[in-house]
Amino acid sequence: MKSYHHNSNDYITNSHINITFDELLSMDNSRFEEWVMEFREEVKRSWVDHNQPPIRTMDDKTILSQIERLTDMSIDGTLQIDTMTNSKDCIVMKSPISCTNTFFPNMGKMKDINTNDMDGDSLWGFFVEGKKTTQFISSIRRNYKFDSFYTLSPVVKKNGTNSLGCKDGKKWVKTYNEIGIPNHNFWLEPLDKIPRGTISIKGNVVEDFIDKGLITSKNFNGGNVEFSKTQLFRIRLYKEGKKLFPTNINFLRKGLVMMGVNFPSTISKFIYHHFTEDLKNQSEITIYDPSSGYGGRLMGCLSLNSDRKIHYIGTDPNTDNWIPELGISRYEYMGRYFNNNIKRRNQTTFETFMEGSEVIHLNREFQKYKGKIDFIFTSPPYFGAEGYSEDETQSFKKFPSYEEWRDGFLKQTLETCVEYLKPGRWMCWNIADVQFNGKYYPLERDSVEIMKSLGMKYQQRYKMVLSGPVQKKNVNKYTRLPSTKNFCGIKGSFKKYEPIFCFYKPD
């Protein structure tokens, strides 16, 4: 039976384009560019014909394991103290659950938008549509041939396990030739300045070692041995015979184009659990998600089937989330997959609409939920930050200026939410300000002001903590505090966060 979720990259893995790093390293520029074009064609064929985009995947056993772990995961410890304010309002993601992405192979079509012309780049554009070939080749060269992520050929460091007890490149090369490192070889990376702690070697020494046979053309990227006597090199070690994929396939969504990420299902589970705890004895809790995205919040809903009965309603105009062969949306496909495999006391039901949240109030089928929704939670589009599809119904296409988007999409969506929400119920809104090409867009302020104007009571703000610390370059050397907006302190480390605004509808 055909699978409509992304659970294998075997076509790419087994393809002739899945070469070893050794082979890639030895290619001259002409042959490398030929390989890049072959790579593009194979990925296109894999994606279009076999539903296998060039992004990380997992098999069904792993998917089910993650879903079960999410379902049984306690929310205890999710809410933590912000050491900057001493307030317990930081939502910290537990171990990540990434299996939701496998149900949306179309995530690779998401564009990183440039607001000058509201256009952008995507994996789909690079591989399937064949856009920006020069940029594409350059990125593949940087990510793979020169291993910019350092996974194929890590740098040899003075105190590292592969230092061979050496502190300089001259001694290291001599020692390597004497005792070797089993199944490994090295290449020399030319740099203007050698980072501290790494083993380096000068051009004049390299010339001498070439004459002595200690260094050959195989130790140079592309076999190019032309360099000056003053050129500096650092040593990069690689395992012979190691193929590029599938381990390194996910680099494309980072090094080629910055794809958007799915909403963390562990955080959505916490939000849904927290704000429906008082309602769990209802025969059914009706939840609305105005921007269903790529299913991260639906997955959180599904995982609450142990102690409450939830009916999830979602809206999203992205036609790529429709599976025509099955006549259902990817949300429904994922929901059925979950319910068929994860059995608990209850079973989450769902109804999704392939329409925008700014027009859904006109749909007669949706109108049956007016005044019947118990909780609303979403993360809407951040104006032009991301392009989810090429549909003209996408909000950034319908409303190309921020003022048009704010009044035509944001305000109308919030009006529908307030109208359809029961009195005495909660609504949570995850949104953050964005900046493009020097222009600032106050999405946070405008969302709060619109909600207040509609009679909603602003109660609190949760901080959804993002992974990774604040970079040192963004910490002021005088105040020793981050210079960026929206940061918090978690267990001695500065972290970025996105706000989740919480509103209450008065009785």
C-alpha angles and dihedrals in degrees: 000000000000116000118223095193126076107256104142144039093187094125091060093037092053095041124109089245090069095092130161124266088244090061093046092049093053095052119108117223096268095050091044092056090050089053091049091055091048088049091052093051094048093049090048090052091046093050100042100037103030105027091240112133119189096261134104115285140180135208124252093260090059092043092054091045091055093045091051091047091052092048094052095038116118118227090217110124094020092110111065139175121266102225090203093063102014089233123134098229106111117113107206120194115237121213105332122255108207101165092098088074091063090068091057109054086162089074085094088069092063111116130220096223129223106207095206089080100001089244128120150161132278138170088249090055094050098045109026102028094037096227127168098006095180092052090044094054091045092052094048089049091052096043100041114013092044093028097225091183092055096226099114096043115014120200116261107239129199093242097031128117091254097048090104086218091295132130100192136044096241093060092039094056091047092049092045090054091049101047104006129198111261115252093356138108134177141227132202118239114202114224136170091221128020116225116240116269097025126113113248139180133200127237095244090055091047090053090052091049092050089055089050094047094243091117125035137181087270088071092064127076105252092001092273108152098173111118142126127262090247095051114123122219133186121207121246119191123207137181113245118239095018111145123221099236150098093003096056101034094101091064088082093071090052107032100032100037133350104243122199119254131234120253107265108258091206090060093045088051090055093048094048092044094048098047097042098042092103090050100048093106091060115110086242136001114214114212128185127205110186094192108035093181112173099341102267094129093041089054089054089051093050091053093062093072095114100076110008140042112233132186110199122205118191136180128194130147096211104124090194086074090067121093104207094188090060099031092229137098124256087248091060091043091054092044092053091047090053096045093046092055108029112060119187135144094290138025124222114232124203145191122191132190124206092218137099119266090236092064103028092098087072092060111099093208090055093046091073087076095060108132092359103091117111100191138007125202130163148138106225126202112288091233104260100350094105135018110211097187143342092258113132086224090070107115096234089055096044092047109031098175123062094238090052091047093048094050100033101039112014099041095042092048092051092047090055091047094052093045094050097042118096117243112261092032136115136244126193123198123192111198138134137197117261135202127206127183092341096313120116124215117200100212093152096053094042093049092051094046093049092049092050091049088055092057099260118142115231106223110167149332124238121202115227101207116221123219119262129034127274107275117254091238088063093054115095109238092215103043093028087219128118114269091209126093124255105026132148139183119252118180095328097318131101113237134184117234141187118223124243108201115209122206133182126211109221119234 
